[in-house]
């Protein structure tokens, strides 16, 4: 019975265009970039959702700089992986919320397009 469950779960993941039942499979997340396309220093932190990495606590991004992050695949709405974006003085500017219904590596999410909340997808370039 358990094997049947795993097979059914794998079929569902394959249809969603996302990895495998194994949570460590790189096919389960999208490798994307957060890019500071603004003229000021920003701080990206407080990752919420699947595939937040412990090595990315508070990330200062200078103008023109970008950082690679992982976002859950097949995650939309309140299940999206998201980050808070703040100015250097701590004022929250918004959120980068990554909506990747299918695995999409390489997408770039500009800081100038932050969303007002974690549940509204941020448009990529």
Buried (B, 14 or more C-beta within 10 A) or exposed (E): EEEEEEEEEBEEBEEBBBBBBEEEEBBBBBBBBBBBBBEEBBBBEBBBBBBBEEEBEEBEBEEEBBBEBBBBBBBBEEEBBBBBBBEEEEEEBBBBBBBBEEBBBEBEBBBEBBBEEBBBBBEBE
